[in-house]
Amino acid sequence: MSRTDLRELLQRYQQGSCTAEEKRIVEDWYHALGHERELHVTPEERETIRQALWNRIAEQTADLEEEPEDRAWFRAPAARWAAAAMLALGLGLGARQLWPVPARQTVGPPATAPTRWVVYPNTSQQVVSIMLPDSSLVQLAPASQLKYPRRFGAKYRPVYLVGKAFFEVRRDTTRPFQVYTAQVLTTVLGTSFSVQAYKGQKDAVVEVKTGRVRVTPRVAANAPPPKALPAPIVVLPNQQAVYSPERQLLARELVAQPVQLKPQSFVFDDRPVTEVLASLEKAYGVHIVYDAKALANCTVTLVLRKQSLYGKLEVLCKTLGASYEEENAQILFHGPGCQGS
């Protein structure tokens, strides 16, 4: 059988229009894939090739949310591997064509590919950069997968994530950018943020670097419907949303290490403590709650250039005999106050 004949047979098989005999031929290819002596590869190499081939097939056929009903047959494992075997053995794809794009290389949909969706799994050990159709940039972590349309529609820019990725979204107020995971939907107009939602992960985490995003809980496909989902929340820079499907709890928190968003000198020479706290608020975009009346007579002389936000707060607390805690993405500062002169 020539490559042209194989290609035509595969097409008919995918369309469900082949004869019973042709179907048997395709499925024989599937079963042949399981015999190492025919493929001349080790079990480890065979499994790697299988996974890579299925990813290639998924790019060309799968639209998990909008797949036509007449393609439901393709979800069957035997049919998937049959098509994969046809591509590998019948069309002569080389192994080097199946490996992931090198780490940090910017990749996008091939210009000539005929499909609506691109499925990109990062099977490497390094972060991979992916350029989306709207020029938004995604840093896809290892053991993660991103699915995105070859062309975004007129109303929305949806992508589907399993694992972890950092997004730098090109601003477009007419088409919100949407990141779907099994647990949450993250909606933005233009910002940078990360989403972490690996398969089997207990909580989903959305961390914002710039701009703002809206995080909405979702019900996983195989999960029982909850009594009531938490309301969506808006997350700002240096904040993160943490959603626990098990507890049906969506919380807003500060990130582990808030970054400085605006320049400040952090050199204070006999300055009011309230001025120090205001500078921290402005620099990190973090709201600090304190008793202004109790701290009205408190002044300090400090240089806080090198410390993190929490390091600066620790120095301030040690100087005053104060303490602080985090609650709902805010800092609650507790000071004993100072006597007036």
Secondary structure, 3 states (H helix, E strand, C coil): CCHHHHHHHHHHHHHCCCCHHHHHHHHHHHHHCCCHHHHCCCHHHHHHHHHHHHHHHHHHHCCCCCCCHHHHHHHCHHHHHHHHHHHHHHCCCCHHHCCCCCCCCCECCCCCCCCCEEEEEECCCCCEEEECCCCCEEEECCCEEEEEECCCCCCCEEEEEEEEEEEECCCCCCCCEEEECCCEEEEECCCEEEEEECCCCCCEEEEEEECCEEEEECCCCCCCCCCCCCCCEEECCCEEEEEECCCCEEEEEECCCCCCCCCCCCEEEEEEHHHHHHHHHHHHCCCEECCCCCCCCCEEEEECCCCCHHHHHHHHHHHHCCEEEEECCEEEEECCCCCCC
